Amino acid sequence: TWDKHVLSFLKPFSFFSFLHFTFLLTLNRFVTLILPKYNALFQSVRLYFLLGFVWLSIFAITAMDFYYCTTRYHASNLRWKRNCTKQSIESGEIFLRFRYAWITFLPVAMFVMYIAIFYDIRRRRHSTLDINHTQIYLEISGRYAGSASNIAYERIMLIQAALICGALESTVLIFNFLPLLVLKIFGQKAIISLGIFINCYAISSRTALPTVYFIYNKQARKIIKNFFLRLHCN
């Protein structure tokens, strides 16, 4: 029926949207700190073209998923099952290889970019320390305060990288390998509990990016706080 087709389309669409826009945010940070001369890509009209390209890529991969695979929800075990023999076995296998490679590559690429950002911050901090090495005591004290601030920023950057990329990679592992392991150990009696866990994890993993951003961004928290204050006053 049409509702099943809509749901089977929205499932991969939501996942690829989350994956691609998380990658875009990481790329924006990487370009801003490492390749500032390309910052124009994220400004004015170019940004609209970039966002349009991301949306097109999401629709393209989701359409390929819908074309090659049939996704059905099985109420008996509370899980979605994908069958990619809709066109042919060979084409389905090729698409699955591409799909798994893509959803594995993007989180790894994001983590590499965060590591590059981390080392760039450290390099700049050490360069600043070397330049200011001969300053007077008060200047040195101020420098140490700045150094502590940079260290805190490095730690926050790595925590964000670990949480976001870890959520993406763990989603791939849980969806593809956890069911095999759990069913091998506990058998069919664990299939309902496994389905509930996977569904709950799928929902929570989609909230990784906004949650991490909200926790570590003071401006975002301030905007939300002011919004609720205005809402309460009205």
N, C-alpha and C positions, 0 to 999 in steps of 0.2 A: 504494500500500500504506500501512498504518497508520504505519510508521516514517517514510516520506516526509512524511506529513501532520504528524507530530509535529515533525520537523526544520524543516519550513516554518513551523510555528507558533512554535517556539522562537527562530528567527532574529530576526524583528522584536520578539519579546517581550524578548529580552536587550538589544537596542538601545534600546527605549523605556524599559526599566527603568533602564539606565545614564543615559539622558537625563533622565528625570523625577527620579530621586533626586539627581543632580548639581544639578539646578535647585533641589530642595528644600534641599540643603545651602547653596547660595548664598543662597537666600531667608532661611534661618536666620541667616546671618551679616549679611545686610542689615538684617533686623528688629532683631537684637541691637544693632547699632551706630547705625543711622539711626532706627529706629522702636521704641525700647525699650518703649513703652507697650503694644505688641502682643506682647510676649514670652510672654504667657500662652498664645498659640497653640501654643507648642512645649513646654508643660509639662503634666504629669499626664494627665488623661483626654483633653484636647483634642489632645494629640500623637498618641494612638492613633486618634482620628477622622481627623486629618490624614494619617497613614500609610495608614489604610484607604482614604481618598479617592484617594491617589496610586496605590495598588495597583489600585483599581477603574478609574481612568483608563487605566492601563497595559493592563489586561485588555480594556477597551472598545476602545481604538485597535488593539490586536493582533487582537481579534476582527473588527473592521471590515476590517483588512488581509486576514485569512483569508477573510472573506466576499466581498469584492470582487475579490481578486486570487488568482491561482494562482502559487505560487513553486516552481520546479523547479531541481534541481541538474544541470548539464550537465558530465559528466565530461570531455567533449572539450576544454573550455576552462577547466575548474576554477572555474566561476562559477555563481552563482545567477541565474536569469532570472525576472523578475516579469511576469506577463501579467494586466492588470486589465480584461479584457473578460469576466470570468466571469459577471457579471450583465447588463451592457450596456456599450457603449462610452462612452455619456454619463456614466453613474454612475461608471464606472471613472476617467474623466478628472477628474470632480469630486473623487473621493476622493484621487487622486494630487496634485491641486492643494492640497487640505487637508493632506495628509501632508507635502509638500515645504515648505509654508508653516510648519507646526508645528515640524518639525525644524530649520528655519532660524531661526524666531522665538526659541525657547528659548535657544540659545547667545548670540544677540545680546542678549536680555534679561539673561542672566547677566553678560555683559561690561559692560553699562550699570550693573548693580548694583555690580559690582566697582569701576568708575570712581567711582560715588557714594560707596562706602566709602572709597576712596583720598582723595577730596577732603574728606570729613568728617574723616578722620584728620589731614590737613594743616591744616584749619581749626582743629581743637582744639589742635594743636601751636602754631600761631601765636598763638592766644588765650592759651595758657599762657605763651608767651614775652613777650607784651605785659604780662600781669599781673605777671610776675616781673622786669620790666625794671629795677627799682630795687633789687633785692636785692644783698647784699654779694658779694664775689668768690667765696667758697667755695660760696655758694648758686648763683652763676652757673655755676661749674664743674660742680656737680651737675646743673644744668639742661641744660647742654650734653651731659652724658652721657645724660640722658633724651631729649634731642633726637636724639642719634645713634641711640638705641634705636628711637625712633619712625620715623626715616628708614629704618632697617633693616626695620622692620615694614611700612612703605609699599612698599618694594622687594619684599619677600616676597609681599605681597598682589597686587601687579601681576604678578609672575612666575607665581603660581598662576593668576590670571585668564587670562593669555596662554596658558599651557600647557593648561588645561582647556578653555577656549572655543576655542582654536586646534585642539585635537584633535577637538572636536565638529564645527566648521565644515569642517575639512579632510576629515573622513570623508564629509560630504555632497558636497564637491567631487570627491573621489577616486572615489566610487561612481558619480557621475552624469556627470562631465565628463572625467575622465582616460581612460577607455576610448575615448571618441570621439577624443580627441587622439592617443593612442598608436597606435590602429589607422589613423588617417589618415596618420600619419607613417611608421610601420613596416609597416603592412599586417597580414595574418593570421599572419605568421610570429612575431609578438610576442604572440599571444593566450595561449599557455601561461604565459609569463613574467609577463604582465599578471595572469592569474588567480592565480598564486602570490603576487604582490606584494599584490594586493587582499585576499586571504584572510589573509595575515600581518598586514597593516595593520588589518584588521577585528578580529583577536584582540588586537593590541597596544593599539588605541584604547580597548578596553573596560577596560584596566588603567590608564588615564590618571588617573582620580580617586584610587584607592587608592595609586598610586605617588607622585603629587604630594603627597597628604596625608601619606604616610609620610616623604617626604624633608624636608618643611618643618614637621613636628610632632614636637617633642622628646619629648612625653609618649607618643605612639604608638610611637616608636622604643624608649623605655624599657620600655614594656609588652612589646613583642616580645622585647627583650633579656632581661628577667626570665623570660619564658615559656620561652625556650630554655635559660636557666640552670637553671631548675627541672627541665626535661626532662632535661638532662644529669646533674643530681644524682640523679634517680630512676633 
